[in-house]
């Protein structure tokens, strides 16, 4: 469980800084490749971050 929290923290850090959605997606992909199952919060963080980045001019 702690591993998903760490990965999610990195995804969230990338999405909160704005314009770093590539790194967030890369971290998410690494998480999946490592066999770590994302939780609902992980998905929420990623989707909100991608949405936010799509609105940056």
C-alpha distance matrix in Angstrom:
0.0 3.8 5.4 5.6 6.8 9.1 10.4 11.0 12.8 15.0 15.8 16.7 18.8 20.7 21.4 22.5 25.0 26.7 28.1 25.2 23.9 24.5 22.1 19.4 20.0 20.1 16.7 15.4 17.4 16.1 12.5 13.8 16.1 13.4 11.9 8.7 9.0 9.6 9.5 12.8 12.6 12.2 15.2 17.1 16.9 18.1 20.8 22.1 22.2 24.1 26.4 27.1 28.0 30.2 32.3 33.0 36.6
3.8 0.0 3.8 5.5 5.1 6.4 8.8 9.9 10.6 12.8 14.4 15.2 16.6 18.8 20.0 20.8 23.0 25.2 26.7 23.7 22.9 23.5 20.7 18.4 19.6 19.4 15.7 15.2 17.5 15.7 12.5 14.8 16.7 13.8 13.3 10.1 11.2 11.3 11.5 14.6 13.4 12.7 16.2 17.7 16.7 18.0 21.1 22.0 21.6 23.8 26.3 26.5 27.2 29.8 31.7 32.0 35.6
5.4 3.8 0.0 3.8 5.3 5.2 6.3 8.5 9.9 11.0 12.5 14.2 15.5 17.1 18.6 19.9 21.8 23.7 24.8 21.5 20.6 20.7 17.9 15.9 16.8 16.1 12.5 12.2 14.1 12.0 8.9 11.5 13.1 10.2 10.2 7.2 9.2 9.6 11.1 14.5 13.5 11.7 15.0 17.1 15.9 16.4 19.8 21.1 20.3 22.1 24.9 25.3 25.5 28.0 30.3 30.4 33.9
5.6 5.5 3.8 0.0 3.8 5.5 5.2 6.0 8.5 10.0 10.4 11.9 14.0 15.5 16.3 17.8 20.1 21.7 22.8 19.8 18.4 18.9 16.5 13.9 14.6 14.7 11.3 10.1 12.5 11.4 7.9 10.0 12.6 10.6 10.0 6.3 6.9 6.2 7.5 10.7 9.9 8.0 11.3 13.4 12.5 13.2 16.3 17.7 17.3 19.1 21.7 22.3 22.8 25.1 27.4 27.9 31.4
6.8 5.1 5.3 3.8 0.0 3.8 5.5 5.1 6.1 8.8 9.9 10.2 12.1 14.3 15.1 15.9 18.3 20.3 22.0 19.2 18.4 19.5 16.8 14.1 15.7 16.1 12.5 11.9 14.9 13.9 10.7 13.3 15.9 13.9 13.7 10.1 10.4 8.8 9.0 11.3 9.3 8.3 12.0 13.2 11.7 13.3 16.5 17.0 16.6 19.0 21.3 21.4 22.2 24.9 26.7 27.0 30.7
9.1 6.4 5.2 5.5 3.8 0.0 3.8 5.4 5.1 6.5 8.8 9.8 10.6 12.7 14.4 15.2 17.0 19.3 20.7 17.6 17.3 17.9 14.8 12.8 14.7 14.4 10.6 11.2 14.0 12.2 9.8 13.2 15.0 12.8 13.7 10.5 12.0 10.8 11.9 14.4 12.2 10.3 13.9 15.2 13.0 13.9 17.5 18.1 16.8 19.1 21.9 21.6 21.8 24.8 26.7 26.5 30.0
10.4 8.8 6.3 5.2 5.5 3.8 0.0 3.8 5.4 5.2 6.3 8.6 9.9 10.9 12.5 14.2 15.9 17.6 18.5 15.2 14.4 14.7 11.9 9.7 11.1 10.9 7.1 7.4 10.3 8.9 6.5 10.0 12.0 10.5 11.7 8.7 10.1 8.6 10.6 13.0 11.2 8.4 11.5 13.4 11.2 11.2 14.9 16.0 14.6 16.3 19.4 19.5 19.4 22.1 24.4 24.3 27.7
11.0 9.9 8.5 6.0 5.1 5.4 3.8 0.0 3.8 5.4 5.0 6.0 8.4 9.9 10.4 11.9 14.3 15.8 17.2 14.4 13.4 14.6 12.3 9.2 11.0 12.0 8.6 8.0 11.6 11.4 8.9 11.6 14.4 13.5 13.9 10.5 10.6 7.9 8.8 10.3 7.9 5.4 8.8 10.0 7.7 8.6 12.1 12.8 11.9 14.1 16.7 16.8 17.3 19.9 21.9 22.2 25.8
12.8 10.6 9.9 8.5 6.1 5.1 5.4 3.8 0.0 3.8 5.5 5.0 6.0 8.7 9.8 10.2 12.4 14.7 16.5 13.9 13.8 15.3 12.5 10.1 12.8 13.5 10.1 10.7 14.2 13.5 11.6 14.8 17.1 15.9 16.9 13.6 14.1 11.6 12.2 13.4 10.3 8.6 11.9 12.2 9.2 10.6 14.1 13.9 12.5 15.2 17.7 17.0 17.5 20.6 22.2 21.9 25.5
15.0 12.8 11.0 10.0 8.8 6.5 5.2 5.4 3.8 0.0 3.8 5.3 5.0 6.3 8.6 9.8 11.0 13.1 14.3 11.2 11.4 12.3 9.1 7.4 10.4 10.4 7.2 8.9 12.1 11.2 10.4 13.8 15.5 14.7 16.4 13.7 14.8 12.6 14.1 15.4 12.7 10.1 12.8 13.6 10.3 10.4 14.2 14.3 12.0 14.2 17.2 16.5 16.1 19.3 21.1 20.5 23.8
15.8 14.4 12.5 10.4 9.9 8.8 6.3 5.0 5.5 3.8 0.0 3.8 5.5 5.3 6.2 8.6 10.3 11.4 12.4 9.5 8.6 10.0 7.7 4.7 7.5 8.8 6.3 6.8 10.4 10.7 9.8 12.5 14.8 14.8 16.1 13.4 13.8 11.0 12.5 13.2 10.8 7.8 9.8 10.6 7.3 6.7 10.5 10.9 8.7 10.6 13.7 13.5 13.1 16.0 18.2 18.0 21.4
16.7 15.2 14.2 11.9 10.2 9.8 8.6 6.0 5.0 5.3 3.8 0.0 3.8 5.4 5.1 5.9 8.6 10.2 12.2 10.2 9.9 12.3 10.4 7.5 10.6 12.4 10.0 10.3 14.0 14.5 13.2 15.8 18.4 18.2 19.1 16.1 16.0 12.8 13.2 13.1 9.9 8.2 10.3 9.7 5.9 7.2 10.4 9.5 7.6 10.7 13.0 12.0 12.6 15.7 17.1 17.0 20.7
18.8 16.6 15.5 14.0 12.1 10.6 9.9 8.4 6.0 5.0 5.5 3.8 0.0 3.8 5.5 5.2 6.4 9.1 11.2 9.1 10.2 12.3 9.8 8.2 11.9 12.9 10.7 12.2 15.5 15.4 14.8 17.8 19.9 19.5 21.0 18.2 18.7 15.9 16.6 16.8 13.6 11.8 13.9 13.4 9.6 10.4 13.5 12.3 9.7 12.6 14.9 13.3 13.1 16.7 17.9 16.9 20.3
20.7 18.8 17.1 15.5 14.3 12.7 10.9 9.9 8.7 6.3 5.3 5.4 3.8 0.0 3.8 5.5 5.5 7.0 8.1 5.4 6.7 8.6 6.5 5.4 9.2 10.2 9.1 10.8 13.7 14.1 14.3 17.0 18.7 19.0 20.8 18.5 19.0 16.2 17.5 17.7 14.9 12.5 13.8 13.7 10.0 9.4 12.3 11.6 8.2 10.2 13.1 11.6 10.5 14.0 15.6 14.5 17.7
21.4 20.0 18.6 16.3 15.1 14.4 12.5 10.4 9.8 8.6 6.2 5.1 5.5 3.8 0.0 3.8 5.5 5.5 7.4 6.1 6.0 9.3 8.5 6.4 9.4 11.7 11.0 11.5 14.6 15.8 15.6 17.8 20.0 20.7 21.9 19.4 19.2 15.9 16.7 16.0 13.3 11.4 12.0 11.1 7.6 7.1 9.3 8.1 4.6 7.3 9.6 8.0 7.8 11.2 12.6 12.1 15.7
22.5 20.8 19.9 17.8 15.9 15.2 14.2 11.9 10.2 9.8 8.6 5.9 5.2 5.5 3.8 0.0 3.8 5.4 8.7 8.4 9.4 12.7 11.6 9.8 13.2 15.2 14.0 14.8 18.1 18.9 18.4 20.9 23.2 23.4 24.6 21.8 21.6 18.3 18.5 17.6 14.4 13.3 14.3 12.7 9.1 10.1 11.9 9.6 6.9 10.2 11.5 9.0 9.5 13.1 13.5 12.6 16.2
25.0 23.0 21.8 20.1 18.3 17.0 15.9 14.3 12.4 11.0 10.3 8.6 6.4 5.5 5.5 3.8 0.0 3.8 6.8 6.8 9.2 12.0 10.8 10.4 13.8 15.2 14.5 16.1 19.0 19.6 19.8 22.4 24.2 24.5 26.2 23.7 24.0 20.9 21.6 21.0 17.9 16.3 17.3 16.1 12.5 12.6 14.5 12.5 9.3 11.6 13.2 10.3 9.6 13.4 13.7 11.8 14.9
26.7 25.2 23.7 21.7 20.3 19.3 17.6 15.8 14.7 13.1 11.4 10.2 9.1 7.0 5.5 5.4 3.8 0.0 3.8 5.5 7.4 10.5 10.7 10.2 13.0 15.0 15.1 16.2 18.7 20.0 20.4 22.6 24.5 25.3 26.9 24.6 24.5 21.4 22.1 21.2 18.4 16.8 17.0 15.7 12.5 11.9 13.0 11.0 7.7 9.1 10.4 7.5 6.1 9.8 10.0 8.1 11.3
28.1 26.7 24.8 22.8 22.0 20.7 18.5 17.2 16.5 14.3 12.4 12.2 11.2 8.1 7.4 8.7 6.8 3.8 0.0 3.8 5.8 8.1 9.2 9.8 11.8 13.5 14.5 15.8 17.7 19.2 20.3 22.1 23.6 24.9 26.7 24.9 25.0 22.1 23.3 22.6 20.3 18.1 17.9 17.2 14.3 12.7 13.6 12.5 9.0 8.9 10.7 8.6 5.5 8.6 9.8 7.4 10.0
25.2 23.7 21.5 19.8 19.2 17.6 15.2 14.4 13.9 11.2 9.5 10.2 9.1 5.4 6.1 8.4 6.8 5.5 3.8 0.0 3.8 5.5 5.5 6.5 8.9 10.1 10.9 12.6 14.5 15.6 16.8 18.8 20.2 21.3 23.3 21.6 22.0 19.4 21.0 20.8 18.6 16.0 16.2 16.1 13.0 11.1 13.0 12.6 8.8 9.0 11.8 10.4 7.7 10.8 12.7 11.0 13.6
23.9 22.9 20.6 18.4 18.4 17.3 14.4 13.4 13.8 11.4 8.6 9.9 10.2 6.7 6.0 9.4 9.2 7.4 5.8 3.8 0.0 3.8 5.4 4.9 6.1 8.4 9.7 10.3 12.1 14.0 15.0 16.5 18.1 19.7 21.3 19.7 19.7 17.0 18.7 18.3 16.6 13.8 13.3 13.6 11.1 8.4 9.9 10.4 6.9 6.0 9.4 9.2 6.7 9.1 11.8 11.2 14.0
24.5 23.5 20.7 18.9 19.5 17.9 14.7 14.6 15.3 12.3 10.0 12.3 12.3 8.6 9.3 12.7 12.0 10.5 8.1 5.5 3.8 0.0 3.8 5.4 5.2 6.0 8.5 9.8 10.4 12.2 14.1 15.3 16.2 18.1 20.1 19.1 19.6 17.6 19.9 20.1 18.8 15.5 15.1 16.2 13.9 10.8 12.5 13.7 10.5 9.1 12.6 12.8 10.0 11.7 14.8 13.9 16.1
22.1 20.7 17.9 16.5 16.8 14.8 11.9 12.3 12.5 9.1 7.7 10.4 9.8 6.5 8.5 11.6 10.8 10.7 9.2 5.5 5.4 3.8 0.0 3.8 5.5 4.9 6.0 8.5 9.7 10.3 12.1 14.2 15.0 16.2 18.5 17.3 18.3 16.3 18.8 19.5 17.7 14.4 15.0 16.2 13.3 10.8 13.5 14.5 11.1 10.9 14.6 14.3 11.9 14.4 17.1 16.0 18.5
19.4 18.4 15.9 13.9 14.1 12.8 9.7 9.2 10.1 7.4 4.7 7.5 8.2 5.4 6.4 9.8 10.4 10.2 9.8 6.5 4.9 5.4 3.8 0.0 3.8 5.4 5.1 6.2 8.6 9.9 10.5 12.5 14.2 15.3 16.9 15.2 15.6 13.2 15.3 15.8 14.0 10.7 11.2 12.4 9.6 7.1 10.2 11.3 8.3 8.6 12.3 12.4 10.9 13.4 16.1 15.7 18.8
20.0 19.6 16.8 14.6 15.7 14.7 11.1 11.0 12.8 10.4 7.5 10.6 11.9 9.2 9.4 13.2 13.8 13.0 11.8 8.9 6.1 5.2 5.5 3.8 0.0 3.8 5.4 4.9 6.1 8.5 9.6 10.5 12.1 14.0 15.5 14.3 14.5 12.5 15.1 15.7 14.8 11.2 10.8 12.8 11.0 7.6 10.0 12.2 9.9 8.8 12.5 13.7 12.0 13.5 16.8 16.9 19.7
20.1 19.4 16.1 14.7 16.1 14.4 10.9 12.0 13.5 10.4 8.8 12.4 12.9 10.2 11.7 15.2 15.2 15.0 13.5 10.1 8.4 6.0 4.9 5.4 3.8 0.0 3.8 5.4 5.1 6.2 8.5 9.9 10.4 12.1 14.4 13.8 15.0 13.7 16.8 18.1 17.2 13.5 13.7 16.0 14.0 11.0 13.7 15.8 13.2 12.4 16.2 17.0 14.9 16.6 19.9 19.5 22.0
16.7 15.7 12.5 11.3 12.5 10.6 7.1 8.6 10.1 7.2 6.3 10.0 10.7 9.1 11.0 14.0 14.5 15.1 14.5 10.9 9.7 8.5 6.0 5.1 5.4 3.8 0.0 3.8 5.4 5.0 6.1 8.7 9.8 10.4 12.6 11.3 12.7 11.4 14.4 16.1 14.8 11.1 12.4 14.6 12.3 10.2 13.5 15.3 13.0 13.2 16.9 17.4 16.0 18.2 21.1 20.8 23.7
15.4 15.2 12.2 10.1 11.9 11.2 7.4 8.0 10.7 8.9 6.8 10.3 12.2 10.8 11.5 14.8 16.1 16.2 15.8 12.6 10.3 9.8 8.5 6.2 4.9 5.4 3.8 0.0 3.8 5.4 5.0 6.4 8.7 9.8 11.0 9.5 9.9 8.3 11.4 13.0 12.4 8.6 9.3 12.1 10.6 8.2 11.3 13.7 12.2 12.1 15.6 16.8 15.9 17.7 20.7 21.1 24.1
17.4 17.5 14.1 12.5 14.9 14.0 10.3 11.6 14.2 12.1 10.4 14.0 15.5 13.7 14.6 18.1 19.0 18.7 17.7 14.5 12.1 10.4 9.7 8.6 6.1 5.1 5.4 3.8 0.0 3.8 5.3 5.1 6.1 8.5 10.0 9.9 10.8 10.4 13.9 15.7 15.7 12.0 12.1 15.2 14.2 11.3 13.8 16.7 15.1 14.3 17.8 19.3 18.0 19.3 22.7 23.0 25.7
16.1 15.7 12.0 11.4 13.9 12.2 8.9 11.4 13.5 11.2 10.7 14.5 15.4 14.1 15.8 18.9 19.6 20.0 19.2 15.6 14.0 12.2 10.3 9.9 8.5 6.2 5.0 5.4 3.8 0.0 3.8 5.4 5.0 6.0 8.7 8.7 10.9 11.2 14.8 17.2 16.9 13.2 14.3 17.3 15.8 13.6 16.6 19.1 17.2 17.0 20.6 21.7 20.3 22.1 25.3 25.2 27.9
12.5 12.5 8.9 7.9 10.7 9.8 6.5 8.9 11.6 10.4 9.8 13.2 14.8 14.3 15.6 18.4 19.8 20.4 20.3 16.8 15.0 14.1 12.1 10.5 9.6 8.5 6.1 5.0 5.3 3.8 0.0 3.8 5.5 5.2 6.6 5.4 7.4 7.7 11.3 14.1 14.0 10.5 12.0 15.2 14.0 12.4 15.5 18.0 16.7 17.0 20.3 21.5 20.8 22.6 25.7 25.9 29.0
13.8 14.8 11.5 10.0 13.3 13.2 10.0 11.6 14.8 13.8 12.5 15.8 17.8 17.0 17.8 20.9 22.4 22.6 22.1 18.8 16.5 15.3 14.2 12.5 10.5 9.9 8.7 6.4 5.1 5.4 3.8 0.0 3.8 5.3 5.2 5.4 6.4 7.6 11.4 14.1 14.9 11.5 12.1 15.7 15.4 13.4 15.8 18.8 18.0 17.7 20.8 22.6 21.9 23.2 26.5 27.1 30.0
16.1 16.7 13.1 12.6 15.9 15.0 12.0 14.4 17.1 15.5 14.8 18.4 19.9 18.7 20.0 23.2 24.2 24.5 23.6 20.2 18.1 16.2 15.0 14.2 12.1 10.4 9.8 8.7 6.1 5.0 5.5 3.8 0.0 3.8 5.4 7.4 9.5 11.3 15.0 17.8 18.5 15.1 15.7 19.3 18.7 16.4 19.0 21.9 20.7 20.2 23.6 25.2 24.1 25.3 28.7 29.0 31.8
13.4 13.8 10.2 10.6 13.9 12.8 10.5 13.5 15.9 14.7 14.8 18.2 19.5 19.0 20.7 23.4 24.5 25.3 24.9 21.3 19.7 18.1 16.2 15.3 14.0 12.1 10.4 9.8 8.5 6.0 5.2 5.3 3.8 0.0 3.8 5.6 8.9 11.1 14.6 17.9 18.3 15.1 16.5 19.9 19.1 17.5 20.4 23.1 21.8 21.9 25.3 26.6 25.7 27.4 30.6 30.7 33.6
11.9 13.3 10.2 10.0 13.7 13.7 11.7 13.9 16.9 16.4 16.1 19.1 21.0 20.8 21.9 24.6 26.2 26.9 26.7 23.3 21.3 20.1 18.5 16.9 15.5 14.4 12.6 11.0 10.0 8.7 6.6 5.2 5.4 3.8 0.0 3.8 6.3 9.4 12.7 16.1 17.1 14.4 15.6 19.2 19.0 17.7 20.2 23.1 22.5 22.5 25.6 27.3 26.8 28.2 31.4 32.0 35.0
8.7 10.1 7.2 6.3 10.1 10.5 8.7 10.5 13.6 13.7 13.4 16.1 18.2 18.5 19.4 21.8 23.7 24.6 24.9 21.6 19.7 19.1 17.3 15.2 14.3 13.8 11.3 9.5 9.9 8.7 5.4 5.4 7.4 5.6 3.8 0.0 3.8 6.4 9.5 13.0 13.7 11.2 12.9 16.2 16.0 15.2 18.0 20.4 20.0 20.6 23.5 24.9 24.8 26.5 29.4 30.1 33.3
9.0 11.2 9.2 6.9 10.4 12.0 10.1 10.6 14.1 14.8 13.8 16.0 18.7 19.0 19.2 21.6 24.0 24.5 25.0 22.0 19.7 19.6 18.3 15.6 14.5 15.0 12.7 9.9 10.8 10.9 7.4 6.4 9.5 8.9 6.3 3.8 0.0 3.8 6.5 10.0 11.4 9.4 10.5 13.9 14.5 13.9 16.1 18.7 18.9 19.4 21.9 23.7 24.0 25.4 28.3 29.4 32.7
9.6 11.3 9.6 6.2 8.8 10.8 8.6 7.9 11.6 12.6 11.0 12.8 15.9 16.2 15.9 18.3 20.9 21.4 22.1 19.4 17.0 17.6 16.3 13.2 12.5 13.7 11.4 8.3 10.4 11.2 7.7 7.6 11.3 11.1 9.4 6.4 3.8 0.0 3.8 6.8 7.9 5.6 6.9 10.2 10.7 10.4 12.6 15.0 15.4 16.2 18.5 20.2 20.8 22.3 24.9 26.1 29.6
9.5 11.5 11.1 7.5 9.0 11.9 10.6 8.8 12.2 14.1 12.5 13.2 16.6 17.5 16.7 18.5 21.6 22.1 23.3 21.0 18.7 19.9 18.8 15.3 15.1 16.8 14.4 11.4 13.9 14.8 11.3 11.4 15.0 14.6 12.7 9.5 6.5 3.8 0.0 3.8 5.5 5.3 6.6 8.8 10.2 11.0 12.6 14.5 15.7 17.0 18.6 20.2 21.5 23.0 25.2 26.6 30.2
12.8 14.6 14.5 10.7 11.3 14.4 13.0 10.3 13.4 15.4 13.2 13.1 16.8 17.7 16.0 17.6 21.0 21.2 22.6 20.8 18.3 20.1 19.5 15.8 15.7 18.1 16.1 13.0 15.7 17.2 14.1 14.1 17.8 17.9 16.1 13.0 10.0 6.8 3.8 0.0 3.8 5.4 5.2 6.2 8.7 10.1 10.7 12.2 14.2 15.5 16.4 18.2 20.0 21.2 23.1 24.9 28.5
12.6 13.4 13.5 9.9 9.3 12.2 11.2 7.9 10.3 12.7 10.8 9.9 13.6 14.9 13.3 14.4 17.9 18.4 20.3 18.6 16.6 18.8 17.7 14.0 14.8 17.2 14.8 12.4 15.7 16.9 14.0 14.9 18.5 18.3 17.1 13.7 11.4 7.9 5.5 3.8 0.0 3.8 5.4 5.0 6.1 8.6 9.9 10.5 12.0 14.2 15.2 16.2 18.1 19.9 21.4 22.9 26.7
12.2 12.7 11.7 8.0 8.3 10.3 8.4 5.4 8.6 10.1 7.8 8.2 11.8 12.5 11.4 13.3 16.3 16.8 18.1 16.0 13.8 15.5 14.4 10.7 11.2 13.5 11.1 8.6 12.0 13.2 10.5 11.5 15.1 15.1 14.4 11.2 9.4 5.6 5.3 5.4 3.8 0.0 3.8 5.5 5.2 6.2 8.7 10.1 10.6 12.3 14.3 15.4 16.5 18.4 20.5 21.7 25.3
15.2 16.2 15.0 11.3 12.0 13.9 11.5 8.8 11.9 12.8 9.8 10.3 13.9 13.8 12.0 14.3 17.3 17.0 17.9 16.2 13.3 15.1 15.0 11.2 10.8 13.7 12.4 9.3 12.1 14.3 12.0 12.1 15.7 16.5 15.6 12.9 10.5 6.9 6.6 5.2 5.4 3.8 0.0 3.8 5.5 5.2 6.1 8.5 9.8 10.6 12.1 14.1 15.3 16.5 18.7 20.5 23.9
17.1 17.7 17.1 13.4 13.2 15.2 13.4 10.0 12.2 13.6 10.6 9.7 13.4 13.7 11.1 12.7 16.1 15.7 17.2 16.1 13.6 16.2 16.2 12.4 12.8 16.0 14.6 12.1 15.2 17.3 15.2 15.7 19.3 19.9 19.2 16.2 13.9 10.2 8.8 6.2 5.0 5.5 3.8 0.0 3.8 5.5 5.3 6.0 8.3 9.9 10.5 12.0 14.1 15.3 16.9 18.8 22.5
16.9 16.7 15.9 12.5 11.7 13.0 11.2 7.7 9.2 10.3 7.3 5.9 9.6 10.0 7.6 9.1 12.5 12.5 14.3 13.0 11.1 13.9 13.3 9.6 11.0 14.0 12.3 10.6 14.2 15.8 14.0 15.4 18.7 19.1 19.0 16.0 14.5 10.7 10.2 8.7 6.1 5.2 5.5 3.8 0.0 3.8 5.7 5.4 6.0 8.6 9.9 10.5 12.1 14.2 15.8 17.0 20.7
18.1 18.0 16.4 13.2 13.3 13.9 11.2 8.6 10.6 10.4 6.7 7.2 10.4 9.4 7.1 10.1 12.6 11.9 12.7 11.1 8.4 10.8 10.8 7.1 7.6 11.0 10.2 8.2 11.3 13.6 12.4 13.4 16.4 17.5 17.7 15.2 13.9 10.4 11.0 10.1 8.6 6.2 5.2 5.5 3.8 0.0 3.8 5.6 5.1 6.1 8.5 9.8 10.5 12.2 14.6 15.7 19.3
20.8 21.1 19.8 16.3 16.5 17.5 14.9 12.1 14.1 14.2 10.5 10.4 13.5 12.3 9.3 11.9 14.5 13.0 13.6 13.0 9.9 12.5 13.5 10.2 10.0 13.7 13.5 11.3 13.8 16.6 15.5 15.8 19.0 20.4 20.2 18.0 16.1 12.6 12.6 10.7 9.9 8.7 6.1 5.3 5.7 3.8 0.0 3.8 5.4 5.2 6.1 8.5 9.9 10.6 12.8 14.8 18.2
22.1 22.0 21.1 17.7 17.0 18.1 16.0 12.8 13.9 14.3 10.9 9.5 12.3 11.6 8.1 9.6 12.5 11.0 12.5 12.6 10.4 13.7 14.5 11.3 12.2 15.8 15.3 13.7 16.7 19.1 18.0 18.8 21.9 23.1 23.1 20.4 18.7 15.0 14.5 12.2 10.5 10.1 8.5 6.0 5.4 5.6 3.8 0.0 3.8 5.5 5.0 6.1 8.6 9.9 11.0 13.0 16.6
22.2 21.6 20.3 17.3 16.6 16.8 14.6 11.9 12.5 12.0 8.7 7.6 9.7 8.2 4.6 6.9 9.3 7.7 9.0 8.8 6.9 10.5 11.1 8.3 9.9 13.2 13.0 12.2 15.1 17.2 16.7 18.0 20.7 21.8 22.5 20.0 18.9 15.4 15.7 14.2 12.0 10.6 9.8 8.3 6.0 5.1 5.4 3.8 0.0 3.8 5.4 5.0 6.1 8.6 10.1 11.0 14.7
24.1 23.8 22.1 19.1 19.0 19.1 16.3 14.1 15.2 14.2 10.6 10.7 12.6 10.2 7.3 10.2 11.6 9.1 8.9 9.0 6.0 9.1 10.9 8.6 8.8 12.4 13.2 12.1 14.3 17.0 17.0 17.7 20.2 21.9 22.5 20.6 19.4 16.2 17.0 15.5 14.2 12.3 10.6 9.9 8.6 6.1 5.2 5.5 3.8 0.0 3.8 5.4 5.1 6.1 8.9 10.2 13.5
26.4 26.3 24.9 21.7 21.3 21.9 19.4 16.7 17.7 17.2 13.7 13.0 14.9 13.1 9.6 11.5 13.2 10.4 10.7 11.8 9.4 12.6 14.6 12.3 12.5 16.2 16.9 15.6 17.8 20.6 20.3 20.8 23.6 25.3 25.6 23.5 21.9 18.5 18.6 16.4 15.2 14.3 12.1 10.5 9.9 8.5 6.1 5.0 5.4 3.8 0.0 3.8 5.5 5.2 6.8 9.3 12.5
27.1 26.5 25.3 22.3 21.4 21.6 19.5 16.8 17.0 16.5 13.5 12.0 13.3 11.6 8.0 9.0 10.3 7.5 8.6 10.4 9.2 12.8 14.3 12.4 13.7 17.0 17.4 16.8 19.3 21.7 21.5 22.6 25.2 26.6 27.3 24.9 23.7 20.2 20.2 18.2 16.2 15.4 14.1 12.0 10.5 9.8 8.5 6.1 5.0 5.4 3.8 0.0 3.8 5.5 5.5 7.0 10.6
28.0 27.2 25.5 22.8 22.2 21.8 19.4 17.3 17.5 16.1 13.1 12.6 13.1 10.5 7.8 9.5 9.6 6.1 5.5 7.7 6.7 10.0 11.9 10.9 12.0 14.9 16.0 15.9 18.0 20.3 20.8 21.9 24.1 25.7 26.8 24.8 24.0 20.8 21.5 20.0 18.1 16.5 15.3 14.1 12.1 10.5 9.9 8.6 6.1 5.1 5.5 3.8 0.0 3.8 5.3 5.3 8.8
30.2 29.8 28.0 25.1 24.9 24.8 22.1 19.9 20.6 19.3 16.0 15.7 16.7 14.0 11.2 13.1 13.4 9.8 8.6 10.8 9.1 11.7 14.4 13.4 13.5 16.6 18.2 17.7 19.3 22.1 22.6 23.2 25.3 27.4 28.2 26.5 25.4 22.3 23.0 21.2 19.9 18.4 16.5 15.3 14.2 12.2 10.6 9.9 8.6 6.1 5.2 5.5 3.8 0.0 3.8 5.7 8.1
32.3 31.7 30.3 27.4 26.7 26.7 24.4 21.9 22.2 21.1 18.2 17.1 17.9 15.6 12.6 13.5 13.7 10.0 9.8 12.7 11.8 14.8 17.1 16.1 16.8 19.9 21.1 20.7 22.7 25.3 25.7 26.5 28.7 30.6 31.4 29.4 28.3 24.9 25.2 23.1 21.4 20.5 18.7 16.9 15.8 14.6 12.8 11.0 10.1 8.9 6.8 5.5 5.3 3.8 0.0 3.8 6.2
33.0 32.0 30.4 27.9 27.0 26.5 24.3 22.2 21.9 20.5 18.0 17.0 16.9 14.5 12.1 12.6 11.8 8.1 7.4 11.0 11.2 13.9 16.0 15.7 16.9 19.5 20.8 21.1 23.0 25.2 25.9 27.1 29.0 30.7 32.0 30.1 29.4 26.1 26.6 24.9 22.9 21.7 20.5 18.8 17.0 15.7 14.8 13.0 11.0 10.2 9.3 7.0 5.3 5.7 3.8 0.0 3.8
36.6 35.6 33.9 31.4 30.7 30.0 27.7 25.8 25.5 23.8 21.4 20.7 20.3 17.7 15.7 16.2 14.9 11.3 10.0 13.6 14.0 16.1 18.5 18.8 19.7 22.0 23.7 24.1 25.7 27.9 29.0 30.0 31.8 33.6 35.0 33.3 32.7 29.6 30.2 28.5 26.7 25.3 23.9 22.5 20.7 19.3 18.2 16.6 14.7 13.5 12.5 10.6 8.8 8.1 6.2 3.8 0.0
